[in-house]
Amino acid sequence: MNSSSYSHVGETHRSASLTPDQQGLWFECRTSNEANASYNLSMGLTLTGRVDLSALKLAFQHLALNNESFRCSFPEINGEAACRIASPESFTLPILELDLPDNASSESYVERVAAQELSTPFNVSEGPLARVTLLKERACRVTFLITLHHLISDGRSMALIGNELASLYTSIVQGEEVPRPKPSQLDSTTSLQQAPEAQAKRTTDAEYWQEELQDAPSVTELPWDHASPVTSKHLGDQVGFHFEEAETSALRSLAKDQERFSI
């Protein structure tokens, strides 16, 4: 994003609107640190061979400069959620460098640091909502962990971030010109979600589910092994499984026909 997007030369931030999903997520994150940290997203990658740490750190900084979501914070202003985007000139992405302890195994140490990063809440009001940890295991092996809050990223975005980081690192190492910051992405996304067509679709979807669930019991009668706690503890895990190509294709076709689901 060019600095001309800011109303005055030297301005350190500008404001943007939140999407409806961000507004709900912002409210939930304020209930507890556990709720906040439960929306952390993390990606890790181990690099082997000759790694230029200076180029890698510079690539991360360019990644944050090129994508204004990295520079967002969400303070409360006049009792409502607000989005503030730091200018490229005023922002530095936090990068923590750690050396592998002499008496620690590489795998267990990386797992321990990754778990700590994933469980550490962000300061949603102050930002930044992104951080990087570089684990220098030995001369020719570096693992990086990038953690972002769900307020500024999602699963699909994480894959795109990895691709862009690789491209930036390659350009810097080879002495090529680094891509310029992108035009504002958040404003266009918010405008699309606040457009009359999008609001009408949300209303239609809500009416659909209200009709479908109007006869649903208020309390489930299904048996359970453990009753749900009065206060959510935000504990959970991920379970991976594999679909064959034919099953994936059939599921995508079903979701497309229903028009209310995506896979």
Helices and strands as residue ranges (DSSP letters): G 3-5, E 13-16, H 20-29, H 33-37, E 40-48, H 53-66, G 68-71, E 72-73, E 76-77, E 80-81, E 83-86, G 88-90, E 95-99, H 106-119, E 130-138, E 141-149, H 155-173, H 186-194, H 196-212, H 245-258
